[in-house]
Amino acid sequence: MTRRAALAGTVLALALVAGLPGATLGSGLLPTRIALQSVAFPVDAIGPHWEQVDVPSAAMGRTITVDVLRGAGTAPRPTLYLLDGVDASKVSDWLTKGSVADFFADKPVDVVLPTGGTGSMYSDWQSPDAALGWNRWETFLTAELPGVIEPYLHSNGQRAVAGVSMGAQGAMMLAHRHPGFYRAVAGLSGCYSTMDAIGAAVTTITVASRGGNVINLWGPPGTAEWRAHDSTLGAEALRGTVIYLSAGSGMPTPSDLADVAAARDVMTALQEAGGGVALEAGARACTDQFAKHLSDLGIPATVHYEDAGIHDWEDFAAQIGPAWQTLETAFASVPQAVPR
């Protein structure tokens, strides 16, 4: 790994950008987009087209590392923000388990993968959490990071957001709470309501599974902030956004069963697979409900269901190709990929 300093980057400034005001949706106060000034920031070159960039976040009071995959071609490219699942470790699971570096190597898009959002729902929390710390991910992802990373990548200003599991819910929340900011959104194996019984349970389980207290997220379930983050209730704001949804059935594939059989600890692997069955069945129900609501509103969406598949990375990775086929339609005049 080679350490170097980027020649161009940005850090937060205090001046508001004209024409990009904050807004409110329900009772949820949205972050205000702010101007950024050009300075150097540190970058690690991981591979020929893979970098890790350290981006300071004033909102969270710390530096956030983001993985960046530079796309194919020499012309300015759109940016895809790709959100992780609940673990959200120091390197995105999309890279270590989802094989996206290989998939996007010849695609004319820059992919930005935030790290370290464990159990955060990629949201702005009301209170610090003893286990998960101080989370202001909505502000970081909409008001801080784009103004830093897109100038660094010489982006063409077009962007999309996508995610898996917790990241699917986070991506859809960002898209509905910031209409028009993203041209497209993709949710893979996610839940999109926070107010119904399944959605509230999934949100609570997601946070609690990593030691967090969901009350610190948006207050008690069922209150105004939970409503403001419900993408089903806020679906009208998605009109005009290209939408992709997918989920498996919860039935294990032959490959899933082979992985269990080959595991060193078969009993533990079987228990984990059982959890994956339950989680994916829940995601399928959530996706069904959300897709139906979009249809009822007359909002187009591409919806893809697999006959089998559980809540694990082998099955998630298989969905990035179909998701990209939909997302790329949102980018006008995207430059053609060229051989590296």
VMD Tcl script that draws the C-alpha trace (Angstrom):
set ca {
  {0.00 0.00 0.00}
  {1.42 3.37 -0.97}
  {0.70 6.42 1.14}
  {0.40 9.71 -0.69}
  {-1.31 13.07 -0.33}
  {-4.00 14.01 -2.80}
  {-3.24 17.21 -4.69}
  {-6.88 18.27 -4.67}
  {-9.62 17.64 -2.20}
  {-12.00 19.57 -0.04}
  {-12.82 20.23 3.57}
  {-15.83 21.78 5.12}
  {-16.39 25.53 5.01}
  {-19.13 27.44 6.70}
  {-20.61 29.28 3.74}
  {-24.01 28.12 2.51}
  {-24.35 27.28 -1.15}
  {-26.97 29.35 -2.91}
  {-29.67 27.22 -4.44}
  {-28.99 24.21 -2.20}
  {-30.95 25.03 0.94}
  {-31.93 22.61 3.65}
  {-35.54 21.48 3.77}
  {-37.94 19.74 6.07}
  {-39.91 16.58 5.48}
  {-42.43 15.62 8.11}
  {-40.77 16.65 11.33}
  {-37.30 15.61 10.16}
  {-34.92 18.54 9.66}
  {-32.74 17.79 6.67}
  {-29.06 18.67 6.59}
  {-28.15 21.90 4.81}
  {-25.75 21.46 1.91}
  {-22.63 23.52 2.52}
  {-19.80 24.81 0.42}
  {-16.38 23.25 0.61}
  {-12.90 24.61 0.07}
  {-10.10 22.92 -1.82}
  {-7.22 21.53 0.27}
  {-5.17 18.35 0.39}
  {-6.35 15.24 2.21}
  {-4.73 11.82 2.67}
  {-5.31 8.97 0.25}
  {-4.15 5.34 0.34}
  {-3.68 3.66 -3.03}
  {-4.93 0.11 -2.47}
  {-4.79 -1.04 -6.09}
  {-4.59 0.38 -9.61}
  {-8.10 1.85 -9.43}
  {-8.97 1.47 -5.73}
  {-8.21 4.14 -3.16}
  {-9.09 4.82 0.44}
  {-9.74 8.49 1.14}
  {-9.90 10.04 4.62}
  {-12.66 12.64 4.74}
  {-13.12 14.87 7.79}
  {-16.68 15.08 9.09}
  {-17.53 18.14 11.13}
  {-20.95 16.63 11.86}
  {-19.49 13.53 13.49}
  {-16.31 15.10 14.82}
  {-14.06 12.49 13.26}
  {-12.48 11.41 10.01}
  {-14.42 8.92 7.88}
  {-12.57 6.58 5.55}
  {-14.28 5.90 2.23}
  {-13.25 3.36 -0.37}
  {-13.24 4.70 -3.92}
  {-13.29 2.69 -7.13}
  {-12.34 4.86 -10.10}
  {-14.38 4.06 -13.18}
  {-13.38 3.41 -16.77}
  {-12.81 6.14 -19.31}
  {-11.20 9.58 -19.18}
  {-14.28 11.82 -19.33}
  {-16.00 12.99 -16.12}
  {-18.15 10.21 -14.71}
  {-21.21 9.90 -12.49}
  {-20.84 8.80 -8.87}
  {-22.51 5.81 -7.24}
  {-22.63 5.86 -3.44}
  {-22.80 2.21 -2.36}
  {-23.85 1.57 1.23}
  {-22.88 -1.45 3.31}
  {-24.95 -3.76 5.47}
  {-25.11 -3.72 9.26}
  {-21.45 -4.60 9.90}
  {-20.06 -1.68 7.87}
  {-16.50 -2.51 8.83}
  {-13.21 -0.72 8.10}
  {-13.29 -1.94 4.50}
  {-16.68 -2.18 2.82}
  {-18.10 -5.70 2.64}
  {-19.04 -4.86 -0.94}
  {-15.31 -5.07 -1.62}
  {-14.33 -7.98 0.62}
  {-17.43 -10.12 0.03}
  {-19.39 -8.59 -2.84}
  {-16.71 -8.53 -5.58}
  {-17.68 -5.03 -6.74}
  {-14.09 -4.03 -7.56}
  {-14.08 -6.60 -10.34}
  {-17.63 -5.84 -11.43}
  {-17.16 -2.08 -11.79}
  {-13.63 -2.24 -13.26}
  {-14.90 -1.60 -16.80}
  {-17.94 0.54 -15.94}
  {-17.99 4.32 -16.60}
  {-18.89 5.23 -13.01}
  {-16.94 6.09 -9.86}
  {-18.09 4.07 -6.86}
  {-17.81 5.55 -3.36}
  {-18.18 3.16 -0.42}
  {-18.32 4.70 3.08}
  {-16.91 2.63 5.93}
  {-17.58 2.49 9.65}
  {-21.37 2.98 9.78}
  {-21.96 -0.11 11.91}
  {-25.62 -0.38 12.96}
  {-26.18 3.29 12.15}
  {-29.03 3.05 9.60}
  {-26.98 5.72 7.77}
  {-29.06 8.30 9.60}
  {-28.63 11.30 11.89}
  {-29.11 10.09 15.45}
  {-30.79 12.16 18.11}
  {-28.36 11.19 20.87}
  {-24.91 9.64 21.27}
  {-24.99 5.90 21.83}
  {-22.83 4.05 24.35}
  {-22.03 1.28 21.87}
  {-22.29 2.96 18.46}
  {-21.12 6.47 19.26}
  {-22.26 9.70 17.62}
  {-23.80 9.11 14.21}
  {-24.69 11.84 11.73}
  {-24.53 9.81 8.56}
  {-27.28 11.57 6.64}
  {-25.46 14.86 7.06}
  {-22.14 13.28 6.10}
  {-23.51 11.53 3.01}
  {-25.51 14.47 1.66}
  {-23.91 17.65 3.01}
  {-20.26 16.76 3.50}
  {-19.01 13.85 1.41}
  {-20.31 14.78 -2.09}
  {-18.66 18.20 -1.95}
  {-15.38 16.54 -1.02}
  {-15.24 13.44 -3.17}
  {-16.94 14.57 -6.38}
  {-14.52 17.44 -7.09}
  {-11.63 15.11 -6.26}
  {-12.95 12.58 -8.79}
  {-13.85 15.30 -11.33}
  {-17.41 13.98 -11.35}
  {-19.93 15.06 -13.96}
  {-22.34 15.96 -11.14}
  {-24.71 13.01 -11.63}
  {-25.12 10.60 -8.74}
  {-27.01 7.55 -7.51}
  {-27.21 5.75 -4.19}
  {-27.63 2.05 -3.53}
  {-27.28 -0.34 -0.63}
  {-27.91 -3.79 0.76}
  {-29.92 -4.75 3.85}
  {-29.42 -1.86 6.31}
  {-27.81 0.04 3.45}
  {-30.86 -0.56 1.25}
  {-33.08 1.11 3.82}
  {-30.53 3.88 4.27}
  {-30.25 4.49 0.52}
  {-34.02 4.72 0.09}
  {-34.33 7.07 3.08}
  {-31.65 9.37 1.65}
  {-33.36 9.38 -1.74}
  {-36.83 10.15 -0.42}
  {-35.61 12.74 2.08}
  {-33.52 14.55 -0.55}
  {-35.67 14.53 -3.69}
  {-33.69 15.10 -6.86}
  {-30.30 14.86 -5.20}
  {-29.86 11.33 -6.57}
  {-30.91 10.41 -10.09}
  {-31.39 6.79 -9.08}
  {-31.66 4.54 -6.03}
  {-31.35 0.79 -5.58}
  {-32.37 -1.27 -2.57}
  {-31.23 -4.88 -2.31}
  {-32.88 -7.05 0.36}
  {-34.07 -4.15 2.46}
  {-37.08 -2.92 4.43}
  {-38.46 0.51 3.63}
  {-41.06 1.26 6.28}
  {-40.26 2.33 9.80}
  {-43.82 2.73 11.05}
  {-45.39 -0.66 10.39}
  {-44.73 -3.63 12.66}
  {-42.21 -5.38 10.40}
  {-40.28 -2.23 9.56}
  {-40.09 -1.06 13.17}
  {-38.93 -4.51 14.25}
  {-36.27 -4.70 11.53}
  {-34.92 -1.25 12.44}
  {-34.83 -2.13 16.14}
  {-33.15 -5.49 15.48}
  {-30.57 -3.90 13.18}
  {-29.48 -1.36 15.79}
  {-29.68 -3.76 18.74}
  {-27.74 -6.48 16.92}
  {-24.64 -4.32 17.19}
  {-25.27 -3.23 20.78}
  {-27.07 0.03 20.06}
  {-30.12 1.53 21.75}
  {-32.73 2.36 19.11}
  {-34.16 5.15 21.28}
  {-30.98 7.08 20.56}
  {-31.73 6.81 16.83}
  {-35.05 8.63 16.35}
  {-36.57 8.47 19.81}
  {-39.33 6.01 20.76}
  {-40.71 3.93 17.86}
  {-43.83 5.38 16.30}
  {-42.94 9.00 16.99}
  {-42.47 11.83 14.50}
  {-38.86 11.10 13.51}
  {-39.70 7.48 12.76}
  {-42.49 8.70 10.49}
  {-40.14 11.18 8.79}
  {-37.77 8.32 7.91}
  {-40.44 5.98 6.52}
  {-39.83 5.66 2.77}
  {-43.24 4.10 2.21}
  {-44.96 7.14 3.69}
  {-42.51 9.41 1.88}
  {-42.65 7.56 -1.43}
  {-44.19 10.46 -3.37}
  {-40.83 12.24 -3.05}
  {-39.28 9.45 -5.15}
  {-41.33 10.31 -8.22}
  {-38.93 10.99 -11.07}
  {-36.13 8.95 -9.48}
  {-35.06 5.73 -11.20}
  {-35.76 2.93 -8.68}
  {-34.50 -0.65 -8.48}
  {-35.61 -3.17 -5.85}
  {-34.63 -6.80 -5.38}
  {-34.94 -9.62 -2.86}
  {-34.56 -13.38 -2.66}
  {-37.24 -15.70 -1.38}
  {-35.47 -16.88 1.77}
  {-35.13 -20.40 0.35}
  {-31.47 -21.51 0.36}
  {-29.83 -22.01 -3.01}
  {-27.80 -25.17 -3.68}
  {-24.70 -23.00 -3.22}
  {-25.96 -21.81 0.18}
  {-26.42 -25.41 1.32}
  {-23.01 -26.40 -0.05}
  {-21.41 -23.60 1.97}
  {-23.03 -24.94 5.15}
  {-21.89 -28.49 4.39}
  {-18.33 -27.34 3.75}
  {-18.09 -25.18 6.88}
  {-15.61 -26.07 9.59}
  {-18.35 -25.69 12.19}
  {-21.46 -27.00 10.48}
  {-23.76 -26.32 13.42}
  {-22.78 -22.65 13.62}
  {-23.04 -22.31 9.84}
  {-26.48 -23.90 9.94}
  {-27.63 -21.45 12.61}
  {-26.30 -18.51 10.59}
  {-28.02 -19.80 7.48}
  {-31.25 -20.09 9.44}
  {-30.94 -16.44 10.38}
  {-30.31 -15.60 6.74}
  {-33.48 -17.46 5.75}
  {-35.58 -15.47 8.22}
  {-34.02 -12.12 7.34}
  {-34.42 -12.59 3.60}
  {-38.01 -13.75 3.95}
  {-38.65 -10.55 5.89}
  {-36.86 -8.47 3.25}
  {-38.99 -10.09 0.56}
  {-42.18 -9.16 2.43}
  {-40.89 -5.60 2.92}
  {-39.95 -5.29 -0.75}
  {-43.32 -6.65 -1.86}
  {-45.12 -4.09 0.26}
  {-42.98 -1.18 -0.90}
  {-43.19 -2.16 -4.58}
  {-46.97 -2.43 -4.36}
  {-47.20 1.00 -2.77}
  {-45.05 2.52 -5.51}
  {-47.27 0.85 -8.11}
  {-50.40 2.19 -6.42}
  {-48.92 5.69 -6.64}
  {-48.00 5.22 -10.29}
  {-44.29 5.54 -9.55}
  {-42.25 3.30 -11.86}
  {-39.77 0.85 -10.35}
  {-37.82 -2.12 -11.62}
  {-38.44 -5.00 -9.21}
  {-36.48 -8.23 -9.39}
  {-37.27 -11.31 -7.30}
  {-35.14 -14.43 -7.09}
  {-36.86 -17.79 -6.59}
  {-34.22 -18.65 -4.00}
  {-31.58 -16.82 -1.97}
  {-30.94 -16.01 1.68}
  {-29.61 -12.94 3.45}
  {-25.92 -13.42 2.73}
  {-23.21 -11.92 0.58}
  {-23.07 -14.61 -2.07}
  {-26.70 -13.88 -2.88}
  {-26.29 -10.11 -2.53}
  {-23.34 -10.07 -4.94}
  {-25.44 -11.71 -7.63}
  {-27.78 -8.68 -7.60}
  {-25.28 -5.90 -8.28}
  {-25.30 -6.60 -12.03}
  {-29.09 -6.32 -12.48}
  {-29.12 -3.29 -10.18}
  {-26.48 -1.53 -12.27}
  {-28.42 -2.20 -15.48}
  {-31.23 -0.09 -14.03}
  {-29.10 2.55 -12.32}
  {-27.07 3.35 -15.44}
  {-30.22 4.34 -17.32}
  {-30.47 7.37 -15.05}
  {-27.19 8.84 -16.23}
  {-27.55 11.00 -19.34}
  {-24.64 11.13 -21.75}
  {-22.58 8.72 -19.68}
  {-19.22 8.20 -21.40}
  {-18.64 4.77 -22.90}
  {-16.25 2.49 -21.10}
  {-12.88 2.05 -22.76}
  {-10.33 -0.73 -22.25}
  {-7.88 -0.02 -19.48}
}
mol new
graphics top color blue
foreach p $ca { graphics top sphere $p radius 0.5 }
foreach p [lrange $ca 0 end-1] q [lrange $ca 1 end] { graphics top cylinder $p $q radius 0.2 }
display resetview
